[in-house]
Structure formats: structure tokens, C-alpha cells
Amino acid sequence: MSEPRARRSARGKTQITRRQFLQQGAAGAGMLLGSMAVGTQPAPLMAAPSRTPGARPNFLIIMCDQLGLDAVGANGGRWVRTPNMDRLAARGVSFMESYSPNPVCSPARSSLLTGRMPVETGVTTNIHPVHPDIPNMGQWLSNAGYDTVYCGKWHLPQGYAASIDGFTVLPTGGGQGDLVDTVVSRTCEAYLKSRPKDRPFLLVASLLQPHDICYWAIRNDLLVPDALPFPQLAAELPGLPENLRAAPTAPKKLTDHANMEHWSDQQWRYYNYIYNRQVEMVDADVGRILDALEDAGAAANTLVMLTADHGDGRGRHGKVSKWTPYDESAKVPLIASWPGRAVTGAHDHDHLVCGLDLMSTVCDCAGVDPPVDLRGRSLRPLLEGKPVQWREFVVVETQVVGRAVRTPRYKYVVYEDDPVQQLFDMRDDPWETRNLIAEPGYADVVRDHRKRLKEWQAGLKPVERMPNLV
């Protein structure tokens, strides 16, 4: 691969590639990247150019696993209590059209931390690391004078990594979410209350729940309609989703994945009851971290963003788990609070946002020029309630060869080498029950979405996948 050239930003400032960024810093500091010891952070190689003088904000990013957008009480969750996520929403903005770049763990996480699509990070499945030419958020901000700290699930590709380039790693061990998340939240609490006060910080708190629902699904076949293990809960089981039995014409990869046609209504209700309890478990850990931020006196100058890598089927389209471009998998919470800067108690239904936007937002608010070729947009003007021309669509990658184009009204889904495509009217059919792809009157809509996808893909810069490390 030839050495990429430096580029100029719209502001006229030179933007350098990650390789040039690190090479210049290494020459200046006489150090080599990759010498980080377990649990430590490499010394800064060079300072990224800062555009904002004075005190810079801290950043707390709370990442959940398998948390659907409407599994949060403040986002419309009817059968769940999430007081801590709800109080974060009351203090800031909940983006109600928030999409994962890819509804699979590792690909999504690579995008959240780099601002690039999975095909550009080289992480299109759960077994590959991020390509070394793509900088992560910790590397970028640590070289701009931030203390950058990571705690919890990594999965790029190691589940709980002992060292991460650009971050000081707070060790937590591993295991299922009902055990490890409490360790993660208490470790973050300890960091926030004892951290050095002379430098701004970026803390990524990566929690696992409600991912444990995967293990419940594996064992759920033991439950039969007339022999629930806890019959006293029958009156508390949630209702069924409207599209439980919906089966719109779909590409083969969607019809093959995680269908549970043999489950009874009672089994589905029990599944969602357990999922909601696991959401409440992670909400408690979110609360401990938010309380620690306040107790440490850092809340007033910290931008907090809570999101997830992907959602869960929860019986919609008769599916469990993730991997699909349906909203139950692809739509995730994105809640942001910034005291004194962000508007409060807002639910934004007007702007299509994406996990790619985290990297752009952090760089903008930190006053740091971003890496080259970020695909996200800074959420800052939306948080501050300022008018801004926004994107017209987002794209979701899935199962390596699948793509979904979401515009304000429609969603278009296509898989490589599969003749079956999908088009949903997300205004009139938000449960995605009726595939309009072959219906008269929609040819122009389909043509427009295909054109958008073709042009968008032409602007990407795919990289080779790195060797499997797991």
C-alpha cells in the first residue's frame, strides 16, 4: 500500500493521515508505537492541533451491548424501568433516528471508535482487529493532551483486552454481563474519583448487558407454554410486538437468520421480560458511573454520550439477536448530555444520526482537527439547538455483503448476489411489514436509493482485513 498524501481540510489546514501523524510524532519523541505495557498508555507522540483555547471538555462515552433504541424508558420502552438513562435523556438530547453502522459487535465498535465504516476499518466480522492505518479515538485525543482511558468490553477482537493502543486500560476481568458490568462501573467510579485533575479526560465505559439475552435464547427451548419456570410472573410478561409474525419478502440471509417459528407467544413474552430485566441491570451500572461523575465534581464540564453497538430482535419479525438491517437490530440509543451547552429534555426525530458521529463530535468539541476521511458528522450544532444543513441518509452495513440506505421516509435494503431487495415506507409502516420493492409507483424511489448507495460506496476507502487474532 502506497503512503497516502496529506490533505487539506475545508478550513484550509493540512490534515495528515494516521501513518504520517504517528511517524512524525515518533521521530520527535524518539518512541515507537506499540510499546505500551499492560494497563498503561503510550506517551503522547505529538499534539494534535487545537482550535479552541482555554478549558476543554471531558468526554464520557458509555457503550452498551445489544441495547435497542426503544428498550430505554425515555425512548418509549413500556415494559422497562431505566431511571438512570432517563435522567441522562432529561438533561440532554435523545436522537430517535439513530443507527448503528453495522448491527454486529466488532464492526460497529470499530466504527464508533474511528468514525469510519467497517469496510474501511477492516473489521467486517467479529474476528479482526482495526487496520493499523486507521486511528482510534484514544490515539487521536491522547496526542492532543487528553488522558484517554478504556474500561470494559473491547471485542476488537479480544473480548477484554489487556492493552489498547491509545488508551490506558482499566482491568476488569471478563465473563457475562451480570457479573462483569458491576466491576466495570465500580472501576470507572474509582477512576473518576481519583483521576488527575490537571488534564481533561476521555473515558470509555463499555458495558455488556443486555447481551446476556443471547444465552437465554439458547436455553429458551426448555420453556414450554404450560410449564414456565416462574408461573407467578405470568401477569407481568410484556405484550407481543406488532410485527412478531411479519414475514415481508426478504433476501435469503434475512430469512435464514435466527428465526424462532417454533416459539409460542408465551415464550416470546418471557424472552422479552428477561431482556428488560437485563436492560434494568445495565441501567444500574450506568447510574453508578453518572453518580461518580457528579461526586467527582466533573459533570459540569463533561459531554456524556450513551449508545450501543446494535440492538436485539426481541421477537420482531420472529427473530432474536442482531445481524439484520431491520430497525430492531440496527437502531440504537444515542443520548447526549452537555451541561450548559446542550439543550435539555429533547427528543430529536428530525435528524438521521449514526455511531460514526461520535468521533467527529469528540474532535469538534475538543477543538481538535479530526483525522482524514471521517464519515460522521459532529452532533454539536444539534446538541446546541443550532440550525445546520444535515445529511439526507445513513447507510448500514450488515453481514459483509448487505447494505441498507435509510432516508427520512424510506429504507432500501440490498444484498450482493441476491435478487430479492426490500423497500419500506418507514413513515406509514414503521414495523417494516410490507416490502414495496415490486409495487407500482415506487420505481423512482428505488432508483434514487440505489443511486445514493452507489455514489456513497464509491467514496469509501476499503482496506484489507488484518489477520484473525482469536
URVEN-V205233 format. One record per helix or strand. SS is the DSSP state (H for helix, E for strand). FROM is the first residue (numbers start at 1). TO is the last residue. Records with the same first field share a line. If there is no record, write none. Layout:
SS=FROM-TO + FROM-TO
This chain:
E=7-8 + 14-15 + 50-50 + 58-64 + 68-68 + 93-95 + 98-99 + 102-102 + 147-152 + 164-164 + 167-170 + 201-206 + 259-259 + 302-308 + 319-319 + 331-332 + 334-338 + 346-348 + 353-354 + 368-368 + 393-398 + 402-407 + 410-415 + 422-425
H=18-29 + 69-71 + 73-75 + 83-90 + 105-112 + 118-121 + 137-142 + 177-194 + 213-222 + 231-236 + 252-256 + 265-295 + 299-301 + 316-318 + 327-330 + 357-366 + 380-383 + 443-458
